[in-house]
Each structure stands twice: as structure tokens, then as C-alpha cells.
Amino acid sequence: MNKLIAILLTLSLFSCQKICSVASILCKGNVEKQDPIDFTQVDQFPQFKDCEALLSFEENKICFEKTMYKKINQRVQNLHFKTDKNIIDTVFIHFSINQKGQFIFNRIKAKDSLLLVFPKLSINIQEIIHELPSIAPAQKRGIPITSTYTLPLVIQSH
């Protein structure tokens, strides 16, 4: 019986050493450390055709913002809102661009007083967003992703 206990003890000590040596091989600097993914930032902004030739992240961002503002502003100018009041106010347009590059209207944020004067403002902005042509979607680590943006738009009437 003593021999059996001695053999079991020897085997268990030997197996612990093997487990520890295997674990240390696996856990020592052989495992690549991955940086955490920041899901609030994109690696590449959505791209309109006019912006595809730009190489730097900052140039792409600026081109996207300017082109987006220009496209929405042109369409808003064509709405011809009519009012007797002199209004200068900012509307915040919340929208997304899905993995296929399609625009999705989320909502607008505007003062209630502005929405009373222009009751169809939200519907008109929604139509404008949906009419925008598909573009190359934003990317994170080379994978197309859905991204959400807020665009301030100044509404001015005389």
C-alpha cells in the first residue's frame, strides 16, 4: 500500500511539473497581444466617388463631411420653406450609413418652435436622406460597418 501511495505521489508531482511547463510555454511571450477594438471610431470614413482618390484619414473625413453637407444643403434649398417669420436655427440630422453604403434616416433634433413653423421638416429631411445615392461604407479593420453621424444644418428664412 505504501508503494502505491509513493507511486501516485510521484506521478502527481511529475504531472504538475509537466502541466506547469506546458502552461508556461503557452503563456510566455508567444501569444500576440491584440489591441482592444474601439467601436466608436472607424478606420475609413464612408466615401463618395469624389473622395476615393484621397489617401489620408483626415482628408477622407473632411471630404466626406463637406460632400455630405453640400448634398443635403442643395436639396434643403430646393424645399423653399415659406414663413413670415425671420428664422435662424440649427437642426441636427441624425443618420446612419449601413454596411451596404445605404443612407438611413434616424431622426432630427430641432426646437419645437421650428417644427411648429415647418411641420413637414422631419419628413422632408427623411426623404432627402433616403434619396442620397449609395456610397462606399465606413470600414473597421477592413470590414464594412454601419456608422452613425450627426450633421448640423442651419435653417434660415427671411
C-alpha positions in Angstrom: 0.0 0.0 0.0 2.9 2.4 0.8 4.4 1.7 -2.6 1.1 2.6 -4.3 0.9 5.9 -2.4 4.5 6.7 -3.2 3.9 5.9 -6.9 0.7 8.1 -7.0 2.5 10.9 -5.3 5.5 10.7 -7.7 3.1 10.7 -10.7 1.1 13.6 -9.4 4.2 15.7 -8.8 5.6 14.8 -12.3 2.3 15.6 -14.0 2.1 19.0 -12.2 5.6 19.9 -13.5 4.5 18.9 -17.0 1.3 21.0 -16.7 3.2 24.0 -15.4 5.9 23.7 -18.1 3.3 23.4 -20.9 1.3 26.3 -19.4 4.4 28.5 -19.2 5.3 27.8 -22.8 1.8 28.8 -23.9 1.6 31.8 -21.7 5.0 33.3 -22.1 5.5 35.9 -24.9 4.3 33.5 -27.6 0.8 34.9 -27.6 0.3 38.1 -29.7 -1.3 40.9 -27.7 -4.4 42.3 -29.6 -5.2 45.9 -29.2 -8.8 46.5 -28.0 -11.2 47.4 -30.7 -12.6 51.0 -30.4 -16.1 50.6 -31.9 -16.7 54.4 -31.7 -14.0 55.1 -34.3 -13.8 54.0 -37.9 -10.6 53.2 -39.8 -12.0 54.6 -43.0 -14.9 57.0 -43.4 -17.7 56.3 -45.9 -16.5 57.5 -49.3 -18.3 59.4 -52.1 -16.8 58.8 -55.5 -15.2 62.3 -55.3 -13.3 61.3 -52.2 -11.9 57.9 -53.3 -8.5 59.3 -54.5 -7.7 60.8 -51.1 -5.2 58.7 -49.1 -5.1 60.1 -45.6 -7.7 59.5 -42.9 -8.2 63.2 -42.2 -8.6 64.1 -45.9 -11.2 61.4 -46.2 -13.1 62.7 -43.2 -13.1 66.3 -44.4 -14.1 65.3 -47.9 -17.0 63.1 -46.5 -18.3 65.9 -44.2 -18.1 68.6 -46.9 -19.7 66.4 -49.6 -22.4 65.3 -47.2 -23.2 68.9 -46.2 -23.2 70.0 -49.8 -25.6 67.3 -51.0 -28.1 67.8 -48.1 -27.8 71.6 -48.3 -28.6 71.7 -52.0 -31.7 69.6 -51.5 -32.9 71.6 -48.5 -32.5 74.8 -50.6 -35.0 73.3 -53.1 -37.6 72.8 -50.4 -38.5 76.6 -50.3 -39.9 76.8 -46.8 -42.4 79.7 -46.5 -42.9 81.7 -43.4 -43.5 85.4 -42.4 -41.1 85.0 -39.5 -37.4 85.6 -39.7 -35.9 82.4 -38.5 -32.3 81.3 -38.0 -32.0 78.0 -36.2 -29.9 74.8 -36.3 -31.3 71.4 -37.0 -29.3 68.3 -36.1 -29.8 65.5 -38.6 -29.0 62.0 -37.2 -28.4 59.4 -39.9 -26.6 56.1 -40.5 -24.8 54.5 -43.4 -25.2 50.8 -43.3 -22.7 48.1 -44.4 -24.0 48.3 -48.0 -23.4 52.1 -48.1 -27.1 53.0 -48.0 -28.3 56.0 -46.1 -30.7 55.5 -43.2 -32.6 58.4 -41.6 -32.6 58.1 -37.8 -34.2 61.4 -36.6 -33.8 65.2 -36.5 -33.3 67.3 -33.4 -34.9 70.7 -33.7 -36.6 73.2 -31.4 -40.3 72.7 -31.1 -40.8 76.3 -32.3 -39.1 75.5 -35.6 -41.1 72.3 -36.0 -44.3 74.3 -35.5 -43.4 76.7 -38.3 -42.2 73.9 -40.6 -44.3 70.8 -39.6 -43.1 68.7 -42.6 -39.4 69.4 -41.8 -38.7 65.9 -40.4 -40.5 64.2 -43.3 -38.6 66.4 -45.9 -35.2 65.7 -44.3 -36.1 62.0 -44.2 -36.8 62.0 -47.9 -33.6 63.8 -48.6 -31.5 61.3 -46.7 -33.2 58.3 -48.4 -32.7 59.8 -51.9 -28.9 60.1 -51.4 -27.0 57.6 -53.6 -25.3 54.6 -52.0 -21.6 55.2 -51.2 -18.7 53.0 -50.0 -19.4 52.3 -46.4 -17.2 53.0 -43.4 -14.7 50.3 -42.5 -13.2 48.9 -39.3 -10.2 46.6 -39.7 -11.1 46.2 -43.4 -14.7 45.1 -42.7 -17.7 47.3 -43.9 -19.7 48.5 -40.9 -22.7 50.6 -40.1 -21.8 54.0 -38.9 -23.9 56.8 -37.4 -23.4 60.5 -37.9 -24.9 63.9 -36.8 -24.9 66.7 -39.3 -25.8 70.3 -38.1 -27.8 72.2 -40.6 -28.6 75.9 -40.3 -32.2 76.8 -41.3 -32.5 80.4 -42.3 -35.6 82.2 -43.7 -36.2 85.9 -44.4 
